[in-house]
Amino acid sequence: MSRLFTVDENHEISCYTENTRNGFRHIGILFENGIEIARTKINYLNRTWERYEYETIVEKLKEYLTKQ
């Protein structure tokens, strides 16, 4: 499963999920004009969840943009 989020006219975030031994992880890739500029991941145990899909990973990458 993957999703693409538009941050603004120059930035997009692509997110996808991978299974792990103890749960799953969300991986997010930040693109600026189609070029990858950052990548991050967050690991979750099977008993954890997010209210909105990919919310935490998207916020983490948006923070990266504001610190540049």
PQR file with spaces between the fields and no chain letter, atoms N, CA, C, O and H, PARSE charges and radii, in Angstrom:
ATOM       1  N    MET     1       0.837   -1.174    0.000 -0.4000 1.5000
ATOM       2  CA   MET     1       0.000    0.000    0.000 -0.0000 2.0000
ATOM       3  C    MET     1       0.887    1.244    0.000  0.5500 1.7000
ATOM       4  O    MET     1       1.860    1.320    0.750 -0.5500 1.4000
ATOM       5  N    SER     2       0.550    2.205   -0.834 -0.4000 1.5000
ATOM       6  CA   SER     2       1.316    3.442   -0.853 -0.0000 2.0000
ATOM       7  C    SER     2       0.381    4.610   -1.163  0.5500 1.7000
ATOM       8  O    SER     2      -0.698    4.441   -1.729 -0.5500 1.4000
ATOM       9  H    SER     2      -0.240    2.144   -1.444  0.4000 1.0000
ATOM      10  N    ARG     3       0.835    5.790   -0.775 -0.4000 1.5000
ATOM      11  CA   ARG     3       0.066    7.008   -1.024 -0.0000 2.0000
ATOM      12  C    ARG     3       1.016    8.137   -1.354  0.5500 1.7000
ATOM      13  O    ARG     3       2.170    8.145   -0.926 -0.5500 1.4000
ATOM      14  H    ARG     3       1.712    5.927   -0.315  0.4000 1.0000
ATOM      15  N    LEU     4       0.518    9.087   -2.120 -0.4000 1.5000
ATOM      16  CA   LEU     4       1.278   10.267   -2.489 -0.0000 2.0000
ATOM      17  C    LEU     4       0.560   11.487   -1.928  0.5500 1.7000
ATOM      18  O    LEU     4      -0.636   11.669   -2.155 -0.5500 1.4000
ATOM      19  H    LEU     4      -0.420    9.080   -2.468  0.4000 1.0000
ATOM      20  N    PHE     5       1.296   12.326   -1.190 -0.4000 1.5000
ATOM      21  CA   PHE     5       0.755   13.539   -0.597 -0.0000 2.0000
ATOM      22  C    PHE     5       1.438   14.739   -1.239  0.5500 1.7000
ATOM      23  O    PHE     5       2.660   14.753   -1.382 -0.5500 1.4000
ATOM      24  H    PHE     5       2.268   12.179   -1.006  0.4000 1.0000
ATOM      25  N    THR     6       0.660   15.745   -1.628 -0.4000 1.5000
ATOM      26  CA   THR     6       1.213   16.978   -2.169 -0.0000 2.0000
ATOM      27  C    THR     6       1.343   17.977   -1.034  0.5500 1.7000
ATOM      28  O    THR     6       0.362   18.292   -0.360 -0.5500 1.4000
ATOM      29  H    THR     6      -0.334   15.733   -1.512  0.4000 1.0000
ATOM      30  N    VAL     7       2.562   18.477   -0.820 -0.4000 1.5000
ATOM      31  CA   VAL     7       2.818   19.452    0.242 -0.0000 2.0000
ATOM      32  C    VAL     7       2.582   20.862   -0.296  0.5500 1.7000
ATOM      33  O    VAL     7       1.860   21.655    0.308 -0.5500 1.4000
ATOM      34  H    VAL     7       3.359   18.221   -1.368  0.4000 1.0000
ATOM      35  N    ASP     8       3.191   21.159   -1.426 -0.4000 1.5000
ATOM      36  CA   ASP     8       2.987   22.427   -2.120 -0.0000 2.0000
ATOM      37  C    ASP     8       3.320   22.182   -3.592  0.5500 1.7000
ATOM      38  O    ASP     8       3.479   21.032   -4.001 -0.5500 1.4000
ATOM      39  H    ASP     8       3.777   20.515   -1.917  0.4000 1.0000
ATOM      40  N    GLU     9       3.427   23.232   -4.384 -0.4000 1.5000
ATOM      41  CA   GLU     9       3.630   23.034   -5.824 -0.0000 2.0000
ATOM      42  C    GLU     9       4.980   22.408   -6.169  0.5500 1.7000
ATOM      43  O    GLU     9       5.148   21.882   -7.269 -0.5500 1.4000
ATOM      44  H    GLU     9       3.297   24.166   -4.052  0.4000 1.0000
ATOM      45  N    ASN    10       5.940   22.456   -5.252 -0.4000 1.5000
ATOM      46  CA   ASN    10       7.275   21.899   -5.521 -0.0000 2.0000
ATOM      47  C    ASN    10       7.595   20.628   -4.754  0.5500 1.7000
ATOM      48  O    ASN    10       8.591   19.968   -5.051 -0.5500 1.4000
ATOM      49  H    ASN    10       5.804   22.883   -4.358  0.4000 1.0000
ATOM      50  N    HIS    11       6.766   20.265   -3.763 -0.4000 1.5000
ATOM      51  CA   HIS    11       7.105   19.154   -2.879 -0.0000 2.0000
ATOM      52  C    HIS    11       5.993   18.117   -2.798  0.5500 1.7000
ATOM      53  O    HIS    11       4.813   18.450   -2.691 -0.5500 1.4000
ATOM      54  H    HIS    11       5.957   20.801   -3.521  0.4000 1.0000
ATOM      55  N    GLU    12       6.399   16.855   -2.853 -0.4000 1.5000
ATOM      56  CA   GLU    12       5.484   15.734   -2.673 -0.0000 2.0000
ATOM      57  C    GLU    12       6.121   14.735   -1.723  0.5500 1.7000
ATOM      58  O    GLU    12       7.345   14.652   -1.623 -0.5500 1.4000
ATOM      59  H    GLU    12       7.358   16.584   -2.940  0.4000 1.0000
ATOM      60  N    ILE    13       5.283   13.976   -1.026 -0.4000 1.5000
ATOM      61  CA   ILE    13       5.751   12.926   -0.122 -0.0000 2.0000
ATOM      62  C    ILE    13       5.111   11.616   -0.550  0.5500 1.7000
ATOM      63  O    ILE    13       3.887   11.505   -0.624 -0.5500 1.4000
ATOM      64  H    ILE    13       4.289   14.044   -1.108  0.4000 1.0000
ATOM      65  N    SER    14       5.937   10.640   -0.826 -0.4000 1.5000
ATOM      66  CA   SER    14       5.470    9.299   -1.157 -0.0000 2.0000
ATOM      67  C    SER    14       5.658    8.421    0.076  0.5500 1.7000
ATOM      68  O    SER    14       6.751    8.372    0.640 -0.5500 1.4000
ATOM      69  H    SER    14       6.931   10.730   -0.766  0.4000 1.0000
ATOM      70  N    CYS    15       4.599    7.726    0.499 -0.4000 1.5000
ATOM      71  CA   CYS    15       4.649    6.891    1.699 -0.0000 2.0000
ATOM      72  C    CYS    15       4.223    5.471    1.358  0.5500 1.7000
ATOM      73  O    CYS    15       3.339    5.254    0.530 -0.5500 1.4000
ATOM      74  H    CYS    15       3.711    7.766    0.041  0.4000 1.0000
ATOM      75  N    TYR    16       4.859    4.522    2.002 -0.4000 1.5000
ATOM      76  CA   TYR    16       4.439    3.129    1.849 -0.0000 2.0000
ATOM      77  C    TYR    16       4.726    2.365    3.130  0.5500 1.7000
ATOM      78  O    TYR    16       5.456    2.836    4.002 -0.5500 1.4000
ATOM      79  H    TYR    16       5.577    4.699    2.675  0.4000 1.0000
ATOM      80  N    THR    17       4.138    1.174    3.232 -0.4000 1.5000
ATOM      81  CA   THR    17       4.231    0.340    4.426 -0.0000 2.0000
ATOM      82  C    THR    17       4.996   -0.932    4.109  0.5500 1.7000
ATOM      83  O    THR    17       4.819   -1.523    3.044 -0.5500 1.4000
ATOM      84  H    THR    17       3.545    0.791    2.524  0.4000 1.0000
ATOM      85  N    GLU    18       5.848   -1.352    5.037 -0.4000 1.5000
ATOM      86  CA   GLU    18       6.555   -2.634    4.945 -0.0000 2.0000
ATOM      87  C    GLU    18       6.273   -3.428    6.209  0.5500 1.7000
ATOM      88  O    GLU    18       6.218   -2.860    7.299 -0.5500 1.4000
ATOM      89  H    GLU    18       5.992   -0.872    5.902  0.4000 1.0000
ATOM      90  N    ASN    19       6.096   -4.717    6.075 -0.4000 1.5000
ATOM      91  CA   ASN    19       5.965   -5.585    7.239 -0.0000 2.0000
ATOM      92  C    ASN    19       7.338   -5.844    7.844  0.5500 1.7000
ATOM      93  O    ASN    19       8.333   -5.931    7.124 -0.5500 1.4000
ATOM      94  H    ASN    19       6.141   -5.178    5.188  0.4000 1.0000
ATOM      95  N    THR    20       7.390   -5.967    9.166 -0.4000 1.5000
ATOM      96  CA   THR    20       8.616   -6.332    9.868 -0.0000 2.0000
ATOM      97  C    THR    20       8.319   -7.552   10.732  0.5500 1.7000
ATOM      98  O    THR    20       7.175   -7.998   10.824 -0.5500 1.4000
ATOM      99  H    THR    20       6.581   -5.896    9.750  0.4000 1.0000
ATOM     100  N    ARG    21       9.345   -8.075   11.351 -0.4000 1.5000
ATOM     101  CA   ARG    21       9.180   -9.261   12.195 -0.0000 2.0000
ATOM     102  C    ARG    21       8.208   -9.014   13.342  0.5500 1.7000
ATOM     103  O    ARG    21       7.409   -9.887   13.682 -0.5500 1.4000
ATOM     104  H    ARG    21      10.274   -7.712   11.276  0.4000 1.0000
ATOM     105  N    ASN    22       8.274   -7.827   13.939 -0.4000 1.5000
ATOM     106  CA   ASN    22       7.449   -7.520   15.116 -0.0000 2.0000
ATOM     107  C    ASN    22       6.296   -6.568   14.842  0.5500 1.7000
ATOM     108  O    ASN    22       5.623   -6.149   15.784 -0.5500 1.4000
ATOM     109  H    ASN    22       8.923   -7.118   13.664  0.4000 1.0000
ATOM     110  N    GLY    23       6.047   -6.218   13.608 -0.4000 1.5000
ATOM     111  CA   GLY    23       4.978   -5.267   13.309 -0.0000 2.0000
ATOM     112  C    GLY    23       5.071   -4.771   11.884  0.5500 1.7000
ATOM     113  O    GLY    23       5.022   -5.551   10.933 -0.5500 1.4000
ATOM     114  H    GLY    23       6.594   -6.559   12.843  0.4000 1.0000
ATOM     115  N    PHE    24       5.206   -3.443   11.747 -0.4000 1.5000
ATOM     116  CA   PHE    24       5.312   -2.846   10.422 -0.0000 2.0000
ATOM     117  C    PHE    24       6.055   -1.525   10.538  0.5500 1.7000
ATOM     118  O    PHE    24       6.307   -1.036   11.639 -0.5500 1.4000
ATOM     119  H    PHE    24       5.245   -2.810   12.519  0.4000 1.0000
ATOM     120  N    ARG    25       6.404   -0.951    9.390 -0.4000 1.5000
ATOM     121  CA   ARG    25       7.057    0.365    9.374 -0.0000 2.0000
ATOM     122  C    ARG    25       6.484    1.177    8.229  0.5500 1.7000
ATOM     123  O    ARG    25       6.116    0.644    7.182 -0.5500 1.4000
ATOM     124  H    ARG    25       6.200   -1.348    8.495  0.4000 1.0000
ATOM     125  N    HIS    26       6.419    2.474    8.453 -0.4000 1.5000
ATOM     126  CA   HIS    26       6.051    3.415    7.409 -0.0000 2.0000
ATOM     127  C    HIS    26       7.332    4.070    6.919  0.5500 1.7000
ATOM     128  O    HIS    26       8.172    4.486    7.717 -0.5500 1.4000
ATOM     129  H    HIS    26       6.719    2.907    9.304  0.4000 1.0000
ATOM     130  N    ILE    27       7.471    4.157    5.623 -0.4000 1.5000
ATOM     131  CA   ILE    27       8.619    4.805    5.004 -0.0000 2.0000
ATOM     132  C    ILE    27       8.100    5.966    4.180  0.5500 1.7000
ATOM     133  O    ILE    27       7.144    5.820    3.419 -0.5500 1.4000
ATOM     134  H    ILE    27       6.788    3.819    4.975  0.4000 1.0000
ATOM     135  N    GLY    28       8.729    7.114    4.333 -0.4000 1.5000
ATOM     136  CA   GLY    28       8.333    8.310    3.602 -0.0000 2.0000
ATOM     137  C    GLY    28       9.502    8.885    2.841  0.5500 1.7000
ATOM     138  O    GLY    28      10.622    8.942    3.350 -0.5500 1.4000
ATOM     139  H    GLY    28       9.506    7.233    4.951  0.4000 1.0000
ATOM     140  N    ILE    29       9.239    9.314    1.616 -0.4000 1.5000
ATOM     141  CA   ILE    29      10.266    9.915    0.765 -0.0000 2.0000
ATOM     142  C    ILE    29       9.768   11.292    0.348  0.5500 1.7000
ATOM     143  O    ILE    29       8.674   11.428   -0.199 -0.5500 1.4000
ATOM     144  H    ILE    29       8.330    9.269    1.202  0.4000 1.0000
ATOM     145  N    LEU    30      10.581   12.309    0.611 -0.4000 1.5000
ATOM     146  CA   LEU    30      10.243   13.682    0.263 -0.0000 2.0000
ATOM     147  C    LEU    30      10.905   14.036   -1.064  0.5500 1.7000
ATOM     148  O    LEU    30      12.113   13.869   -1.233 -0.5500 1.4000
ATOM     149  H    LEU    30      11.470   12.198    1.055  0.4000 1.0000
ATOM     150  N    PHE    31      10.102   14.526   -1.999 -0.4000 1.5000
ATOM     151  CA   PHE    31      10.596   14.915   -3.316 -0.0000 2.0000
ATOM     152  C    PHE    31      10.443   16.416   -3.505  0.5500 1.7000
ATOM     153  O    PHE    31       9.431   17.007   -3.129 -0.5500 1.4000
ATOM     154  H    PHE    31       9.121   14.662   -1.862  0.4000 1.0000
ATOM     155  N    GLU    32      11.471   17.021   -4.096 -0.4000 1.5000
ATOM     156  CA   GLU    32      11.402   18.424   -4.485 -0.0000 2.0000
ATOM     157  C    GLU    32      11.566   18.467   -5.994  0.5500 1.7000
ATOM     158  O    GLU    32      12.623   18.118   -6.519 -0.5500 1.4000
ATOM     159  H    GLU    32      12.294   16.541   -4.401  0.4000 1.0000
ATOM     160  N    ASN    33      10.525   18.894   -6.689 -0.4000 1.5000
ATOM     161  CA   ASN    33      10.510   18.912   -8.159 -0.0000 2.0000
ATOM     162  C    ASN    33      10.900   17.550   -8.745  0.5500 1.7000
ATOM     163  O    ASN    33      11.633   17.478   -9.732 -0.5500 1.4000
ATOM     164  H    ASN    33       9.666   19.177   -6.263  0.4000 1.0000
ATOM     165  N    GLY    34      10.406   16.481   -8.133 -0.4000 1.5000
ATOM     166  CA   GLY    34      10.635   15.137   -8.640 -0.0000 2.0000
ATOM     167  C    GLY    34      11.943   14.494   -8.224  0.5500 1.7000
ATOM     168  O    GLY    34      12.215   13.357   -8.609 -0.5500 1.4000
ATOM     169  H    GLY    34       9.811   16.539   -7.331  0.4000 1.0000
ATOM     170  N    ILE    35      12.762   15.192   -7.447 -0.4000 1.5000
ATOM     171  CA   ILE    35      14.065   14.673   -7.009 -0.0000 2.0000
ATOM     172  C    ILE    35      13.997   14.383   -5.514  0.5500 1.7000
ATOM     173  O    ILE    35      13.560   15.229   -4.733 -0.5500 1.4000
ATOM     174  H    ILE    35      12.542   16.116   -7.135  0.4000 1.0000
ATOM     175  N    GLU    36      14.427   13.192   -5.118 -0.4000 1.5000
ATOM     176  CA   GLU    36      14.410   12.821   -3.700 -0.0000 2.0000
ATOM     177  C    GLU    36      15.383   13.678   -2.909  0.5500 1.7000
ATOM     178  O    GLU    36      16.561   13.783   -3.250 -0.5500 1.4000
ATOM     179  H    GLU    36      14.782   12.505   -5.752  0.4000 1.0000
ATOM     180  N    ILE    37      14.863   14.300   -1.829 -0.4000 1.5000
ATOM     181  CA   ILE    37      15.743   15.124   -0.983 -0.0000 2.0000
ATOM     182  C    ILE    37      15.813   14.618    0.454  0.5500 1.7000
ATOM     183  O    ILE    37      16.708   15.013    1.202 -0.5500 1.4000
ATOM     184  H    ILE    37      13.906   14.215   -1.552  0.4000 1.0000
ATOM     185  N    ALA    38      14.877   13.746    0.852 -0.4000 1.5000
ATOM     186  CA   ALA    38      14.919   13.205    2.214 -0.0000 2.0000
ATOM     187  C    ALA    38      14.118   11.913    2.254  0.5500 1.7000
ATOM     188  O    ALA    38      13.206   11.690    1.458 -0.5500 1.4000
ATOM     189  H    ALA    38      14.150   13.425    0.244  0.4000 1.0000
ATOM     190  N    ARG    39      14.493   11.068    3.214 -0.4000 1.5000
ATOM     191  CA   ARG    39      13.805    9.795    3.416 -0.0000 2.0000
ATOM     192  C    ARG    39      13.825    9.500    4.904  0.5500 1.7000
ATOM     193  O    ARG    39      14.823    9.752    5.579 -0.5500 1.4000
ATOM     194  H    ARG    39      15.234   11.250    3.861  0.4000 1.0000
ATOM     195  N    THR    40      12.722    8.966    5.417 -0.4000 1.5000
ATOM     196  CA   THR    40      12.662    8.613    6.834 -0.0000 2.0000
ATOM     197  C    THR    40      11.737    7.416    7.019  0.5500 1.7000
ATOM     198  O    THR    40      10.955    7.073    6.132 -0.5500 1.4000
ATOM     199  H    THR    40      11.912    8.761    4.868  0.4000 1.0000
ATOM     200  N    LYS    41      11.841    6.786    8.193 -0.4000 1.5000
ATOM     201  CA   LYS    41      10.971    5.652    8.498 -0.0000 2.0000
ATOM     202  C    LYS    41      10.595    5.682    9.971  0.5500 1.7000
ATOM     203  O    LYS    41      11.315    6.228   10.807 -0.5500 1.4000
ATOM     204  H    LYS    41      12.476    7.065    8.914  0.4000 1.0000
ATOM     205  N    ILE    42       9.455    5.082   10.265 -0.4000 1.5000
ATOM     206  CA   ILE    42       8.984    4.945   11.639 -0.0000 2.0000
ATOM     207  C    ILE    42       8.515    3.513   11.811  0.5500 1.7000
ATOM     208  O    ILE    42       7.703    3.018   11.030 -0.5500 1.4000
ATOM     209  H    ILE    42       8.870    4.638    9.586  0.4000 1.0000
ATOM     210  N    ASN    43       9.032    2.845   12.842 -0.4000 1.5000
ATOM     211  CA   ASN    43       8.662    1.456   13.122 -0.0000 2.0000
ATOM     212  C    ASN    43       7.531    1.406   14.140  0.5500 1.7000
ATOM     213  O    ASN    43       7.484    2.200   15.079 -0.5500 1.4000
ATOM     214  H    ASN    43       9.691    3.247   13.477  0.4000 1.0000
ATOM     215  N    TYR    44       6.622    0.456   13.935 -0.4000 1.5000
ATOM     216  CA   TYR    44       5.485    0.259   14.830 -0.0000 2.0000
ATOM     217  C    TYR    44       5.414   -1.208   15.231  0.5500 1.7000
ATOM     218  O    TYR    44       5.691   -2.097   14.426 -0.5500 1.4000
ATOM     219  H    TYR    44       6.660   -0.189   13.172  0.4000 1.0000
ATOM     220  N    LEU    45       5.041   -1.449   16.477 -0.4000 1.5000
ATOM     221  CA   LEU    45       4.741   -2.803   16.917 -0.0000 2.0000
ATOM     222  C    LEU    45       3.326   -3.138   16.481  0.5500 1.7000
ATOM     223  O    LEU    45       2.534   -2.239   16.200 -0.5500 1.4000
ATOM     224  H    LEU    45       4.815   -0.726   17.130  0.4000 1.0000
ATOM     225  N    ASN    46       3.003   -4.422   16.422 -0.4000 1.5000
ATOM     226  CA   ASN    46       1.674   -4.829   15.971 -0.0000 2.0000
ATOM     227  C    ASN    46       0.545   -4.185   16.750  0.5500 1.7000
ATOM     228  O    ASN    46      -0.539   -3.980   16.202 -0.5500 1.4000
ATOM     229  H    ASN    46       3.646   -5.152   16.651  0.4000 1.0000
ATOM     230  N    ARG    47       0.770   -3.863   18.010 -0.4000 1.5000
ATOM     231  CA   ARG    47      -0.326   -3.314   18.805 -0.0000 2.0000
ATOM     232  C    ARG    47      -0.427   -1.791   18.730  0.5500 1.7000
ATOM     233  O    ARG    47      -1.256   -1.204   19.426 -0.5500 1.4000
ATOM     234  H    ARG    47       1.649   -4.030   18.455  0.4000 1.0000
ATOM     235  N    THR    48       0.384   -1.144   17.914 -0.4000 1.5000
ATOM     236  CA   THR    48       0.294    0.309   17.763 -0.0000 2.0000
ATOM     237  C    THR    48      -0.463    0.646   16.477  0.5500 1.7000
ATOM     238  O    THR    48      -0.584   -0.178   15.570 -0.5500 1.4000
ATOM     239  H    THR    48       1.057   -1.621   17.349  0.4000 1.0000
ATOM     240  N    TRP    49      -0.960    1.865   16.428 -0.4000 1.5000
ATOM     241  CA   TRP    49      -1.694    2.298   15.245 -0.0000 2.0000
ATOM     242  C    TRP    49      -1.696    3.813   15.189  0.5500 1.7000
ATOM     243  O    TRP    49      -1.363    4.493   16.160 -0.5500 1.4000
ATOM     244  H    TRP    49      -0.861    2.534   17.165  0.4000 1.0000
ATOM     245  N    GLU    50      -2.077    4.322   14.037 -0.4000 1.5000
ATOM     246  CA   GLU    50      -2.235    5.757   13.854 -0.0000 2.0000
ATOM     247  C    GLU    50      -3.686    6.032   13.508  0.5500 1.7000
ATOM     248  O    GLU    50      -4.340    5.232   12.839 -0.5500 1.4000
ATOM     249  H    GLU    50      -2.348    3.770   13.248  0.4000 1.0000
ATOM     250  N    ARG    51      -4.170    7.143   13.960 -0.4000 1.5000
ATOM     251  CA   ARG    51      -5.558    7.494   13.657 -0.0000 2.0000
ATOM     252  C    ARG    51      -5.742    7.739   12.160  0.5500 1.7000
ATOM     253  O    ARG    51      -6.729    7.295   11.574 -0.5500 1.4000
ATOM     254  H    ARG    51      -3.639    7.793   14.504  0.4000 1.0000
ATOM     255  N    TYR    52      -4.794    8.445   11.545 -0.4000 1.5000
ATOM     256  CA   TYR    52      -4.836    8.702   10.108 -0.0000 2.0000
ATOM     257  C    TYR    52      -3.605    8.054    9.478  0.5500 1.7000
ATOM     258  O    TYR    52      -2.500    8.158   10.010 -0.5500 1.4000
ATOM     259  H    TYR    52      -3.993    8.806   12.021  0.4000 1.0000
ATOM     260  N    GLU    53      -3.799    7.404    8.378 -0.4000 1.5000
ATOM     261  CA   GLU    53      -2.717    6.676    7.724 -0.0000 2.0000
ATOM     262  C    GLU    53      -1.576    7.618    7.322  0.5500 1.7000
ATOM     263  O    GLU    53      -1.809    8.624    6.652 -0.5500 1.4000
ATOM     264  H    GLU    53      -4.697    7.319    7.946  0.4000 1.0000
ATOM     265  N    TYR    54      -0.368    7.299    7.722 -0.4000 1.5000
ATOM     266  CA   TYR    54       0.878    8.010    7.396 -0.0000 2.0000
ATOM     267  C    TYR    54       0.972    9.401    8.022  0.5500 1.7000
ATOM     268  O    TYR    54       1.845   10.179    7.637 -0.5500 1.4000
ATOM     269  H    TYR    54      -0.178    6.482    8.266  0.4000 1.0000
ATOM     270  N    GLU    55       0.115    9.730    8.958 -0.4000 1.5000
ATOM     271  CA   GLU    55       0.112   11.066    9.552 -0.0000 2.0000
ATOM     272  C    GLU    55       1.473   11.428   10.167  0.5500 1.7000
ATOM     273  O    GLU    55       1.985   12.520    9.924 -0.5500 1.4000
ATOM     274  H    GLU    55      -0.594    9.098    9.270  0.4000 1.0000
ATOM     275  N    THR    56       2.051   10.534   10.949 -0.4000 1.5000
ATOM     276  CA   THR    56       3.300   10.831   11.650 -0.0000 2.0000
ATOM     277  C    THR    56       4.466   11.006   10.688  0.5500 1.7000
ATOM     278  O    THR    56       5.274   11.920   10.855 -0.5500 1.4000
ATOM     279  H    THR    56       1.634    9.647   11.146  0.4000 1.0000
ATOM     280  N    ILE    57       4.561   10.150    9.696 -0.4000 1.5000
ATOM     281  CA   ILE    57       5.691   10.219    8.754 -0.0000 2.0000
ATOM     282  C    ILE    57       5.600   11.487    7.898  0.5500 1.7000
ATOM     283  O    ILE    57       6.626   12.095    7.595 -0.5500 1.4000
ATOM     284  H    ILE    57       3.905    9.408    9.561  0.4000 1.0000
ATOM     285  N    VAL    58       4.398   11.890    7.509 -0.4000 1.5000
ATOM     286  CA   VAL    58       4.216   13.107    6.718 -0.0000 2.0000
ATOM     287  C    VAL    58       4.606   14.323    7.548  0.5500 1.7000
ATOM     288  O    VAL    58       5.296   15.212    7.048 -0.5500 1.4000
ATOM     289  H    VAL    58       3.565   11.395    7.755  0.4000 1.0000
ATOM     290  N    GLU    59       4.179   14.377    8.803 -0.4000 1.5000
ATOM     291  CA   GLU    59       4.536   15.503    9.675 -0.0000 2.0000
ATOM     292  C    GLU    59       6.050   15.575    9.895  0.5500 1.7000
ATOM     293  O    GLU    59       6.620   16.666    9.938 -0.5500 1.4000
ATOM     294  H    GLU    59       3.620   13.654    9.209  0.4000 1.0000
ATOM     295  N    LYS    60       6.691   14.434   10.031 -0.4000 1.5000
ATOM     296  CA   LYS    60       8.139   14.399   10.229 -0.0000 2.0000
ATOM     297  C    LYS    60       8.868   14.982    9.014  0.5500 1.7000
ATOM     298  O    LYS    60       9.834   15.727    9.175 -0.5500 1.4000
ATOM     299  H    LYS    60       6.229   13.548    9.996  0.4000 1.0000
ATOM     300  N    LEU    61       8.420   14.655    7.821 -0.4000 1.5000
ATOM     301  CA   LEU    61       9.057   15.184    6.609 -0.0000 2.0000
ATOM     302  C    LEU    61       8.715   16.655    6.385  0.5500 1.7000
ATOM     303  O    LEU    61       9.544   17.392    5.851 -0.5500 1.4000
ATOM     304  H    LEU    61       7.635   14.049    7.691  0.4000 1.0000
ATOM     305  N    LYS    62       7.538   17.099    6.771 -0.4000 1.5000
ATOM     306  CA   LYS    62       7.205   18.520    6.683 -0.0000 2.0000
ATOM     307  C    LYS    62       8.097   19.330    7.625  0.5500 1.7000
ATOM     308  O    LYS    62       8.517   20.436    7.286 -0.5500 1.4000
ATOM     309  H    LYS    62       6.865   16.499    7.205  0.4000 1.0000
ATOM     310  N    GLU    63       8.383   18.782    8.800 -0.4000 1.5000
ATOM     311  CA   GLU    63       9.312   19.423    9.735 -0.0000 2.0000
ATOM     312  C    GLU    63      10.679   19.606    9.096  0.5500 1.7000
ATOM     313  O    GLU    63      11.310   20.652    9.249 -0.5500 1.4000
ATOM     314  H    GLU    63       8.042   17.884    9.076  0.4000 1.0000
ATOM     315  N    TYR    64      11.129   18.590    8.383 -0.4000 1.5000
ATOM     316  CA   TYR    64      12.413   18.664    7.683 -0.0000 2.0000
ATOM     317  C    TYR    64      12.433   19.861    6.728  0.5500 1.7000
ATOM     318  O    TYR    64      13.436   20.571    6.642 -0.5500 1.4000
ATOM     319  H    TYR    64      10.617   17.741    8.259  0.4000 1.0000
ATOM     320  N    LEU    65      11.332   20.085    6.013 -0.4000 1.5000
ATOM     321  CA   LEU    65      11.258   21.210    5.084 -0.0000 2.0000
ATOM     322  C    LEU    65      11.380   22.554    5.789  0.5500 1.7000
ATOM     323  O    LEU    65      12.038   23.461    5.279 -0.5500 1.4000
ATOM     324  H    LEU    65      10.517   19.508    6.082  0.4000 1.0000
ATOM     325  N    THR    66      10.758   22.694    6.946 -0.4000 1.5000
ATOM     326  CA   THR    66      10.805   23.971    7.648 -0.0000 2.0000
ATOM     327  C    THR    66      12.179   24.257    8.247  0.5500 1.7000
ATOM     328  O    THR    66      12.502   25.414    8.519 -0.5500 1.4000
ATOM     329  H    THR    66      10.223   21.958    7.360  0.4000 1.0000
ATOM     330  N    LYS    67      12.984   23.232    8.456 -0.4000 1.5000
ATOM     331  CA   LYS    67      14.324   23.419    9.038 -0.0000 2.0000
ATOM     332  C    LYS    67      15.383   23.709    7.989  0.5500 1.7000
ATOM     333  O    LYS    67      16.516   24.041    8.337 -0.5500 1.4000
ATOM     334  H    LYS    67      12.721   22.293    8.236  0.4000 1.0000
ATOM     335  N    GLN    68      15.040   23.591    6.722 -0.4000 1.5000
ATOM     336  CA   GLN    68      16.024   23.849    5.651 -0.0000 2.0000
ATOM     337  C    GLN    68      16.276   25.314    5.493  0.5500 1.7000
ATOM     338  O    GLN    68      17.071   25.715    4.643 -0.5500 1.4000
ATOM     339  H    GLN    68      14.120   23.321    6.439  0.4000 1.0000
